[in-house]
Amino acid sequence: MTAALPPGFADLEPFADWCLPTEAERYAKRLASSMDEMQEFYDAAFPRFEQILAHLDGYALDALPDDAGRLLALSYSLINVSFPVEVWRQPRVPDSGAASMDAVVEPAV
């Protein structure tokens, strides 16, 4: 089996399903995930965040190898779940009703 993430990040491979290329996909996954699933992902990835950034800093954003691009997408997902895990304790924004978020411009991956 080929690793989705760069060498040194094998412990995050179980969370490769969070390597989603668009904000809409990341948001949909967040809404479809349980708090336990998000907490497990957060607990595994957050302590590695500085290492993730250090690894990604070794590349130009427009020249990321595929595995580093997936690592960047995983870091975007980590940011996406941080508020539900740290603050709201639920996947949706509290008191937002049927509001949705649509990204008009996507960050580079």
Number of C-alpha atoms within 10 A of each C-alpha: 3 4 11 21 22 18 10 10 15 13 12 18 15 11 18 17 13 23 23 22 19 18 20 16 14 23 20 12 19 22 17 12 15 13 17 10 13 25 18 13 21 21 13 16 21 15 10 16 15 11 14 20 13 11 15 17 11 10 12 9 14 9 10 18 15 13 15 22 23 22 28 24 23 25 21 21 27 24 15 18 24 18 15 20 20 11 9 12 15 18 22 18 16 10 7 8 8 7 9 11 8 9 10 7 8 10 10 12 19
